[in-house]
Amino acid sequence: MNSFIVTFLTLILGLGVSHVTTTMPVSEPAVNGTTATVTTIPVTADTSTEPSLGSKGDTLVQESLIAPLGKFNNIEKDMFSRCGSGFYYVYDDSAPVDEYYHGVIWYNVGCGDSNQIAKFRVNKDETVLQVLNTTDKTYISPADWLKIYESGAGKF
């Protein structure tokens, strides 16, 4: 019975196993210890998950974009509520498939609508962050983008 439970949980939870083979007792009374062998079942990988940044890339985005935006807009980072306010980023699934993690910075106030602030990308090694300049559709440094933002986009 234990092998059945392990097999069942492996299939349900997708524990990264490429196949499962187990031997289970026959449901009828066993004669001479007869067992039935369950055939190998392929387990497909879950491809519905979005790419995510590692801790190095997350720190880069937090320190180079989120923190400066919060400071400029006087947002207290330690505030907590059911529907939080402030800046956050998510994966940009409309971006091209290339060697970068693409993300979008959003600004949210309580339970209301969110405003898209910027699109960015981080290289595969998570060492370079660039922000999309919407004027000429090129990627620029976070410092250059923040200068543009602070001079024209204003505070919320």
Phi, psi and omega in degrees: 000325181298321179293328176296315181297316179299315179298314181299311180295323178298317180291317182290314185274350180057059186283026175078017179270133183279337176201161181227131174230133180215160175244128182236149176295150176292143182291334175283161177306130183290137175248121181056033178069028181299137177233158176250135179263127178276137182288160179295133181245120178290140177246121182273146179289147178280112181260007183276352181282144180276150175299151178222154177283149172281183183296326179296313179291322178298316178298319179300313180293316181298313185283327185268337182234303187297310181298313178297323177295318178296318179296314180299324183263011178053049179259126178281119185290332185274005178288148179224136173205169179303316177243089185296158177245152176133192182263143175206165178234154176222164178293138179263098183282356177267357183283161178294153176274111181211202185271022181236154166273126179253134181223168178232133175269129178241154173239129183233141175241112179053221182269009181280190181290156177260151177246131176285129183258313184200159171249144181217170174216151178232134181293166185300327180279356180058042179243343183233127177245133177227147182244141181285124173273112185290342180292310183243008176060036175242160177266135182232172181290154177302322180298316179294320180295320180297325177298316179296314181300312184291335179274335185235323185284331177072181180272159177268000000 
